[in-house]
């Protein structure tokens, strides 16, 4: 009687430990939603109930009037326990990735395990029921041998959770195999075989609980590391994107700056700087009246006749060489080049900003132009005699047109300078009386007579001979 009570107490303690661990893992599953917890929790509960049913105590607890139902409970619980154990193994060892063939093999063994009730249903008869129990026992032994082999393979491949799995399964599989072989009559039956299987179940649940906890801790660490790596990667991507964007912005800014500088350079070649600045800032230019300016017209003599005697490229090269030199002279003397019209060169002193001594600046520019042409004619095959006309007075200047706009100058002063240029002798600089009055203290001049100007009558002309030295 004492032995029976001791066995009952031992079963109660062991079942309490197993079911308690199962309920604990079930609670963990509710919080973390890891299926390994669920399968292990259900397996532990079924294993604990199986121990009670084998000891013929589950039927007394659930259905006291039919205690013989313990054999049916044992059969159903062993099916559920082994099936849940297989599913737990597949999740815990991650056989779907680590052992594909093992994953499929465990599925097959589970299907074969479910064939046991078809071979021996308890309602049909004892013999068939025994045949089904023997079938399930053989499949169970095969499953436990298979999972031990798979655990060792995973461990040898470096899968660390396999250590806890093997530690929890080794004693259980040994005890269950002996227990099953004892039931089948392969080894002599001993009552302690059942206790070995029960103790193996307890050790398995303890080691599995520790293994799952370790696995979840590593999983959390891995997820944390992956999150840190993800954040680091995102930061690197953002930093690389920012660097690339900064480089692209810098390149585009530099390109825009170069384009702006080139545009300004071209614009300043066409327009005076103050006029160009006004156009850039306001989009328009206001024409202005300039009270004191001096107009210079330079023209190549007999240009039209020479054009028909030389190739076009040679003509363009000649004009480019001459007018490029004139551009340098004009810039040096502080004049503003307005435009070229064929072989005529038009420049003004005193605009867009007024300057003192505008007439003298024009005369100095004209003398330098004349000296350049004379020196060039002495060494060149083509001779280009030149005449220049200068007049001082009032003029209006501004930008005309919307496309290909130009900066131009209008007024009687422009027309008079052009007429003076036409009336000049080749190689001479022709001044109006007003221009002469402004420069007579600085330059030697001689009177040349009068010229008829339409709308103005006859005006005096003076030829510049050279600078007046003290």
C-alpha positions as CSV (number, residue, x, y, z in Angstrom):
1,X,0.0,0.0,0.0
2,X,2.9,2.4,0.8
3,X,4.5,1.7,-2.6
4,X,1.3,2.6,-4.3
5,X,1.0,5.9,-2.4
6,X,4.7,6.7,-3.1
7,X,4.1,6.0,-6.8
8,X,1.1,8.2,-6.8
9,X,3.0,11.1,-5.0
10,X,5.9,10.7,-7.5
11,X,3.5,10.8,-10.5
12,X,1.8,13.8,-9.0
13,X,5.1,15.7,-8.5
14,X,6.4,14.8,-12.0
15,X,3.1,15.6,-13.7
16,X,2.9,18.9,-11.8
17,X,6.4,19.9,-13.0
18,X,5.7,18.9,-16.6
19,X,2.2,20.5,-16.8
20,X,3.5,23.6,-14.9
21,X,6.3,24.1,-17.5
22,X,3.8,23.5,-20.2
23,X,1.5,26.2,-18.9
24,X,4.4,28.6,-18.4
25,X,5.5,28.1,-22.1
26,X,1.9,28.5,-23.1
27,X,1.8,31.9,-21.4
28,X,5.1,32.8,-23.1
29,X,3.6,32.0,-26.5
30,X,0.7,34.3,-25.8
31,X,3.1,37.2,-25.2
32,X,5.9,36.5,-27.8
33,X,3.9,34.5,-30.5
34,X,6.8,32.0,-31.0
35,X,5.3,28.7,-32.3
36,X,8.0,26.7,-30.6
37,X,6.5,27.8,-27.2
38,X,3.1,26.7,-28.3
39,X,4.0,23.2,-29.6
40,X,6.2,22.6,-26.5
41,X,3.5,23.8,-24.1
42,X,0.9,21.5,-25.7
43,X,3.4,18.6,-25.8
44,X,4.2,19.1,-22.1
45,X,0.5,19.1,-21.1
46,X,-0.3,16.1,-23.2
47,X,2.8,14.2,-21.8
48,X,1.8,15.0,-18.2
49,X,-1.7,13.8,-18.9
50,X,-0.3,10.7,-20.6
51,X,1.6,9.8,-17.4
52,X,-1.6,10.0,-15.4
53,X,-3.5,7.9,-18.0
54,X,-0.7,5.2,-17.9
55,X,-1.0,5.1,-14.1
56,X,-4.8,4.7,-14.6
57,X,-5.5,7.9,-12.8
58,X,-6.7,10.2,-15.6
59,X,-9.9,8.2,-16.1
60,X,-10.7,8.3,-12.4
61,X,-10.3,12.1,-12.5
62,X,-12.2,12.8,-15.7
63,X,-14.8,9.9,-15.7
64,X,-14.8,8.0,-12.5
65,X,-17.7,5.7,-13.6
66,X,-15.6,4.4,-16.6
67,X,-12.0,3.9,-15.4
68,X,-11.3,1.5,-18.3
69,X,-11.2,4.6,-20.6
70,X,-7.6,5.2,-19.4
71,X,-6.4,2.9,-22.2
72,X,-8.2,5.1,-24.8
73,X,-6.8,8.3,-23.2
74,X,-3.3,6.8,-23.2
75,X,-3.6,6.0,-26.9
76,X,-4.9,9.4,-27.9
77,X,-2.5,11.2,-25.6
78,X,0.5,9.4,-27.0
79,X,-0.6,10.3,-30.5
80,X,-1.0,13.9,-29.6
81,X,2.2,14.0,-27.6
82,X,4.4,12.5,-30.3
83,X,2.7,14.6,-33.0
84,X,3.3,17.8,-31.1
85,X,6.8,16.7,-30.3
86,X,7.5,16.3,-34.0
87,X,6.2,19.8,-34.7
88,X,8.2,21.2,-31.9
89,X,11.3,19.5,-33.2
90,X,10.8,21.0,-36.7
91,X,10.5,24.5,-35.3
92,X,13.2,24.2,-32.6
93,X,15.8,22.7,-35.0
94,X,14.6,24.8,-37.9
95,X,14.6,21.7,-40.1
96,X,12.8,23.5,-42.9
97,X,16.2,25.3,-43.5
98,X,18.8,23.2,-41.7
99,X,17.6,19.7,-42.7
100,X,15.2,19.7,-45.6
101,X,15.2,16.0,-46.0
102,X,14.7,15.6,-42.2
103,X,11.8,18.0,-42.3
104,X,10.0,15.9,-44.9
105,X,10.9,12.7,-43.1
106,X,9.3,13.9,-39.9
107,X,6.1,14.8,-41.8
108,X,6.0,11.3,-43.2
109,X,6.5,9.8,-39.7
110,X,3.6,11.9,-38.4
111,X,1.4,10.7,-41.1
112,X,2.3,7.1,-40.4
113,X,1.7,7.7,-36.7
114,X,-1.9,8.8,-37.5
115,X,-2.5,5.5,-39.3
116,X,-2.4,3.6,-35.9
117,X,-6.0,4.3,-35.0
118,X,-7.0,2.8,-38.4
119,X,-5.2,-0.3,-37.6
120,X,-6.6,-0.9,-34.1
121,X,-9.5,1.3,-33.0
122,X,-10.5,0.5,-29.4
123,X,-14.1,0.2,-30.2
124,X,-13.4,-2.6,-32.7
125,X,-11.6,-5.2,-30.6
126,X,-8.6,-5.9,-28.5
127,X,-6.5,-7.5,-31.2
128,X,-6.8,-4.6,-33.6
129,X,-6.3,-2.2,-30.7
130,X,-3.2,-4.0,-29.7
131,X,-2.0,-4.0,-33.3
132,X,-2.6,-0.2,-33.5
133,X,-0.7,0.3,-30.2
134,X,2.2,-1.8,-31.4
135,X,2.2,0.2,-34.7
136,X,2.3,3.5,-32.8
137,X,5.0,2.3,-30.5
138,X,7.2,1.3,-33.5
139,X,6.6,4.6,-35.2
140,X,7.3,6.5,-31.9
141,X,10.6,4.6,-31.5
142,X,11.5,5.5,-35.1
143,X,10.7,9.1,-34.5
144,X,12.8,9.4,-31.4
145,X,15.8,7.7,-33.1
146,X,15.3,10.1,-36.1
147,X,15.2,13.3,-34.0
148,X,18.4,12.3,-32.1
149,X,20.2,11.8,-35.4
150,X,18.9,15.1,-36.7
151,X,20.0,16.8,-33.5
152,X,23.5,15.5,-33.8
153,X,23.7,16.6,-37.5
154,X,22.5,20.1,-36.6
155,X,25.0,20.3,-33.8
156,X,27.9,19.2,-36.0
157,X,26.8,21.9,-38.5
158,X,27.2,24.5,-35.8
159,X,23.5,25.0,-34.9
160,X,23.9,25.9,-31.2
161,X,20.3,25.2,-30.0
162,X,20.8,21.6,-30.9
163,X,22.9,21.2,-27.7
164,X,19.9,21.8,-25.4
165,X,17.7,19.7,-27.7
166,X,20.1,16.7,-27.4
167,X,20.6,17.2,-23.6
168,X,16.8,17.1,-23.1
169,X,16.1,14.3,-25.5
170,X,18.9,11.8,-24.8
171,X,17.6,10.4,-21.5
172,X,14.0,10.6,-22.6
173,X,14.6,8.8,-25.9
174,X,16.6,6.1,-24.0
175,X,13.9,5.6,-21.5
176,X,11.0,5.7,-24.0
177,X,12.8,3.3,-26.3
178,X,13.4,0.9,-23.4
179,X,9.8,1.4,-22.3
180,X,8.5,0.7,-25.8
181,X,10.7,-2.3,-26.3
182,X,9.5,-3.6,-23.0
183,X,5.8,-3.2,-24.0
184,X,6.6,-5.0,-27.3
185,X,8.3,-7.8,-25.4
186,X,11.7,-7.3,-27.1
187,X,13.3,-6.7,-23.6
188,X,12.1,-8.2,-20.3
189,X,9.4,-6.0,-18.8
190,X,10.3,-4.2,-15.6
191,X,8.1,-1.7,-13.7
192,X,11.0,0.7,-13.4
193,X,11.1,1.1,-17.2
194,X,8.0,3.3,-16.9
195,X,9.7,5.5,-14.3
196,X,12.7,5.9,-16.5
197,X,10.4,7.2,-19.3
198,X,8.6,9.5,-16.9
199,X,11.9,10.9,-15.5
200,X,13.1,11.3,-19.1
201,X,10.0,13.4,-19.9
202,X,10.6,15.6,-16.9
203,X,14.3,16.1,-17.8
204,X,13.2,16.8,-21.4
205,X,10.8,19.5,-20.4
206,X,13.3,21.2,-18.2
207,X,16.1,21.2,-20.8
208,X,13.7,22.2,-23.5
209,X,12.4,25.1,-21.4
210,X,16.0,26.2,-20.9
211,X,16.8,25.7,-24.6
212,X,13.8,27.6,-25.7
213,X,14.7,30.5,-23.3
214,X,18.3,30.5,-24.6
215,X,17.0,30.3,-28.2
216,X,14.7,33.2,-27.7
217,X,17.5,35.2,-25.9
218,X,19.8,34.6,-28.9
219,X,16.9,35.4,-31.3
220,X,16.3,38.7,-29.4
221,X,20.0,39.5,-29.6
222,X,20.1,38.7,-33.3
223,X,17.0,40.8,-33.9
224,X,18.6,43.6,-31.9
225,X,21.9,43.3,-33.9
226,X,19.9,43.2,-37.1
227,X,18.0,46.3,-36.0
228,X,21.3,48.0,-35.1
229,X,22.8,46.9,-38.5
230,X,19.6,48.1,-40.2
231,X,19.8,51.5,-38.6
232,X,23.6,51.7,-39.3
233,X,22.9,50.7,-42.9
234,X,20.1,53.3,-43.2
235,X,22.4,55.9,-41.8
236,X,25.2,55.0,-44.2
237,X,22.7,55.0,-47.1
238,X,21.4,58.4,-45.9
239,X,25.0,59.7,-45.5
240,X,26.0,58.4,-48.9
241,X,22.8,59.9,-50.4
242,X,23.6,63.2,-48.7
243,X,27.2,63.1,-50.0
244,X,26.1,62.2,-53.5
245,X,23.4,64.9,-53.3
246,X,26.0,67.4,-52.0
247,X,28.4,66.5,-54.7
248,X,25.7,66.7,-57.3
249,X,24.5,70.1,-56.0
250,X,28.2,71.3,-55.8
251,X,28.7,70.1,-59.4
252,X,25.5,71.7,-60.6
253,X,26.3,74.9,-58.7
254,X,29.8,75.0,-60.2
255,X,28.3,74.4,-63.7
256,X,25.7,77.1,-63.1
257,X,28.4,79.4,-61.9
258,X,30.5,78.7,-65.0
259,X,27.4,79.2,-67.2
260,X,26.6,82.4,-65.4
261,X,30.2,83.7,-65.8
262,X,30.2,82.7,-69.5
263,X,26.8,84.4,-69.9
264,X,28.0,87.5,-68.2
265,X,31.2,87.5,-70.3
266,X,29.2,87.2,-73.5
267,X,26.8,89.9,-72.2
268,X,29.6,92.2,-71.3
269,X,31.0,91.8,-74.7
270,X,27.8,93.0,-76.2
271,X,26.7,95.6,-73.7
272,X,28.4,98.0,-71.3
273,X,28.6,96.6,-67.7
274,X,26.1,99.0,-66.1
275,X,23.6,98.3,-68.8
276,X,24.1,94.6,-68.6
277,X,23.7,94.7,-64.8
278,X,20.5,96.6,-65.1
279,X,19.1,94.1,-67.6
280,X,20.0,91.2,-65.3
281,X,18.4,92.8,-62.3
282,X,15.3,94.3,-63.8
283,X,14.9,92.7,-67.2
284,X,14.9,96.0,-69.0
285,X,17.1,99.0,-69.8
286,X,16.0,102.7,-69.6
287,X,17.4,104.8,-72.4
288,X,19.4,107.8,-71.1
289,X,20.4,111.2,-72.4
290,X,24.0,112.0,-72.2
291,X,24.9,115.7,-72.4
292,X,28.7,115.4,-72.9
293,X,30.0,112.6,-75.1
294,X,32.4,112.3,-78.0
295,X,31.6,110.1,-81.0
296,X,34.3,108.3,-83.1
297,X,33.7,106.8,-86.5
298,X,36.5,105.0,-88.3
299,X,36.2,103.7,-91.8
300,X,38.5,101.8,-94.2
301,X,38.9,103.6,-97.5
302,X,37.9,101.8,-100.8
303,X,36.7,98.8,-98.8
304,X,33.9,98.0,-101.2
305,X,36.3,97.9,-104.2
306,X,38.8,95.6,-102.3
307,X,36.1,93.2,-101.3
308,X,35.7,91.9,-104.8
309,X,39.4,91.2,-105.3
310,X,40.2,88.9,-102.3
311,X,38.7,85.6,-101.1
312,X,36.0,85.9,-98.4
313,X,38.0,84.1,-95.7
314,X,41.0,86.4,-96.3
315,X,38.7,89.4,-96.1
316,X,37.2,88.2,-92.8
317,X,40.7,87.5,-91.4
318,X,41.8,91.0,-92.3
319,X,38.8,92.7,-90.7
320,X,39.1,90.5,-87.6
321,X,42.8,91.4,-87.1
322,X,42.1,95.1,-87.5
323,X,39.0,95.4,-85.4
324,X,40.5,93.1,-82.7
325,X,43.4,95.6,-82.4
326,X,40.9,98.5,-82.3
327,X,39.0,96.7,-79.5
328,X,42.2,96.7,-77.4
329,X,42.9,100.3,-78.2
330,X,39.3,101.4,-77.3
331,X,39.4,99.6,-74.0
332,X,42.8,101.0,-73.1
333,X,41.6,104.6,-73.8
334,X,38.3,104.2,-71.8
335,X,35.9,104.3,-74.8
336,X,32.9,102.1,-75.2
337,X,32.7,100.2,-78.5
338,X,29.1,100.4,-79.9
339,X,29.3,98.3,-83.0
340,X,30.9,97.7,-86.4
341,X,28.9,98.3,-89.6
342,X,30.7,96.5,-92.4
343,X,34.1,98.2,-92.5
344,X,33.1,101.1,-90.1
345,X,34.0,101.1,-86.5
346,X,31.8,103.1,-84.1
347,X,32.9,104.0,-80.5
348,X,31.9,106.6,-77.9
349,X,33.6,108.3,-75.0
350,X,31.5,109.4,-72.0
351,X,28.9,106.7,-71.8
352,X,27.3,104.9,-70.1
353,X,29.2,106.7,-67.4
354,X,30.4,110.3,-68.0
355,X,34.2,110.8,-68.1
356,X,36.3,114.0,-68.0
357,X,38.2,114.7,-71.2
358,X,36.0,112.6,-73.4
359,X,37.0,114.4,-76.5
360,X,40.7,114.0,-75.7
361,X,40.2,110.3,-75.1
362,X,38.6,110.0,-78.5
363,X,41.5,111.8,-80.2
364,X,44.1,109.7,-78.4
365,X,42.2,106.6,-79.5
366,X,42.1,107.8,-83.1
367,X,45.8,108.6,-83.2
368,X,46.6,105.1,-81.8
369,X,44.3,103.5,-84.4
370,X,45.9,105.5,-87.2
371,X,49.4,104.5,-86.0
372,X,48.4,100.8,-85.9
373,X,47.0,101.0,-89.5
374,X,50.1,102.8,-90.8
375,X,52.4,100.3,-89.2
376,X,50.3,97.4,-90.5
377,X,50.2,98.8,-94.1
378,X,54.0,99.1,-94.2
379,X,54.5,95.3,-93.6
380,X,51.2,93.8,-95.1
381,X,50.5,93.1,-98.8
382,X,47.0,94.5,-98.4
383,X,46.9,98.2,-97.7
384,X,44.0,99.7,-95.8
385,X,43.9,103.5,-95.7
386,X,41.6,104.7,-92.9
387,X,39.8,108.0,-92.1
388,X,38.3,109.0,-88.8
389,X,35.6,111.5,-87.8
390,X,35.0,112.8,-84.2
391,X,32.3,115.1,-82.9
392,X,31.3,116.0,-79.3
393,X,27.7,116.8,-78.2
394,X,24.5,115.3,-76.8
395,X,23.4,111.7,-77.5
396,X,20.7,109.2,-76.3
397,X,21.8,105.6,-75.6
398,X,19.9,102.5,-74.8
399,X,19.1,98.9,-75.7
400,X,16.7,98.1,-78.6
401,X,15.0,94.9,-79.5
402,X,13.9,91.7,-77.6
403,X,16.1,89.1,-79.4
404,X,19.7,89.8,-80.4
405,X,19.3,93.2,-78.8
406,X,22.1,95.7,-79.1
407,X,23.2,98.8,-77.3
408,X,23.0,101.8,-79.6
409,X,23.5,105.6,-79.6
410,X,21.2,108.1,-81.4
411,X,21.3,111.9,-82.0
412,X,22.7,114.6,-84.2
413,X,26.1,114.1,-82.7
414,X,26.2,110.6,-84.3
415,X,25.2,111.9,-87.7
416,X,27.7,114.7,-87.6
417,X,30.5,112.4,-86.6
418,X,29.6,110.1,-89.5
419,X,29.6,113.0,-92.0
420,X,33.0,114.2,-90.6
421,X,34.4,110.8,-91.2
422,X,33.2,110.8,-94.8
423,X,34.8,114.2,-95.4
424,X,38.2,113.2,-93.9
425,X,41.2,112.6,-96.0
426,X,42.6,109.0,-96.0
427,X,44.9,108.6,-93.0
428,X,43.5,111.7,-91.4
429,X,41.4,112.5,-88.2
430,X,38.6,115.0,-88.8
431,X,37.2,117.0,-85.9
432,X,34.1,119.2,-85.6
433,X,34.6,122.8,-84.3
434,X,33.1,121.8,-80.9
435,X,35.4,118.8,-80.5
436,X,38.4,121.0,-81.6
437,X,37.6,123.5,-78.9
438,X,37.7,120.8,-76.3
439,X,41.1,119.4,-77.3
440,X,42.9,122.4,-78.8
441,X,45.1,122.8,-75.7
442,X,46.2,119.2,-76.0
443,X,46.6,118.5,-79.7
444,X,47.9,120.4,-82.8
445,X,45.2,120.8,-85.3
446,X,44.7,122.7,-88.6
447,X,41.6,124.2,-90.0
448,X,40.2,122.4,-93.1
449,X,37.2,124.5,-94.0
450,X,33.5,123.9,-93.8
451,X,31.2,121.0,-94.5
452,X,27.5,121.1,-95.2
453,X,25.5,119.1,-92.6
454,X,21.8,118.5,-93.5
455,X,19.6,120.4,-91.1
456,X,22.6,122.1,-89.4
457,X,24.1,124.2,-92.2
458,X,27.8,124.5,-92.7
459,X,30.2,123.7,-89.9
460,X,33.9,124.0,-89.5
461,X,36.3,121.1,-89.7
462,X,39.8,120.6,-88.2
463,X,42.4,117.9,-88.9
464,X,44.4,116.5,-86.0
465,X,48.2,116.7,-86.6
466,X,49.4,115.2,-83.3
467,X,49.8,115.9,-79.6
468,X,50.7,119.4,-78.5
469,X,53.9,119.4,-76.5
470,X,54.7,122.3,-74.0
